[in-house]
Each structure stands twice: as structure tokens, then as C-alpha cells.
Amino acid sequence: MEKNASPFATVQEQEVNGEIFQITHRILQVPRETYLEVLAGHKHPFSEAGAQQFVEKYLAWCGEKNGVIGMVRISEKEGTVILDAAIRYRISRLERPSCHN
């Protein structure tokens, strides 16, 4: 299929200039008791929202103020809560790559 015949050819990108981010994954291994202690008042501690709140509190405790938390994957293994948090850090303001050059 030719590029112009693709349904993607009708997609328009609105933001050409924007922030450039570096995304890191922070994998936290947390004892289950600690996890529940930190989220004691949370209605659903094992939801994505609960996991994000834990990561927010952890980053604040570390003194990090620049990271923006994205998706957090949560799993449990042998009494340990494992959090895989995608965190974005702004690194520069540059022209963003585009498919429509």
C-alpha cells in the first residue's frame, strides 16, 4: 500500500514544537506490609491509582520533583509488591519528529 493511500495519511499532527521527554522505568520492590501502610487510607490500594499514589509518595520521599508519573504496572510475588512505573522527565525543548515531512 502506498503511503498516500493509507488511512494514516488523513491524520494531522497539531503540535509540531513541544517538549522532549526521557522516559525511565523505575521498578520498585516493596514489602506488602509497607505498601499497605503507605496507602492505609486509600480505598483501592491495588488499583493503578493506588500504585500511582505510592510512586508519587516514594518520589517525594526521594526528593524528586521533576518526574511526571505515567502508567504504573503492579504485581505481587511472595509477599512483595512490584511496581513498574513509567516516569517522564523533560530534557529539552526541540522540534519534535513528525511523519508528515
C-alpha positions, 0 to 999 in steps of 0.5 A: 500500500502506498503511503498516500493511500493509507488511512494514516495519511488523513491524520494531522499532527497539531503540535509540531514544537513541544517538549522532549521527554526521557522516559525511565522505568523505575521498578520498585520492590516493596514489602506488602506490609509497607505498601499497605501502610503507605496507602492505609487510607486509600480505598483501592490500594491495588488499583493503578491509582493506588500504585500511582499514589505510592510512586508519587509518595516514594518520589517525594520521599526521594526528593524528586520533583521533576518526574511526571508519573505515567502508567504504573504496572503492579504485581505481587510475588511472595509477599512483595509488591512490584511496581513498574512505573513509567516516569517522564522527565523533560530534557529539552525543548526541540522540534519534535519528529513528525511523519508528515515531512 
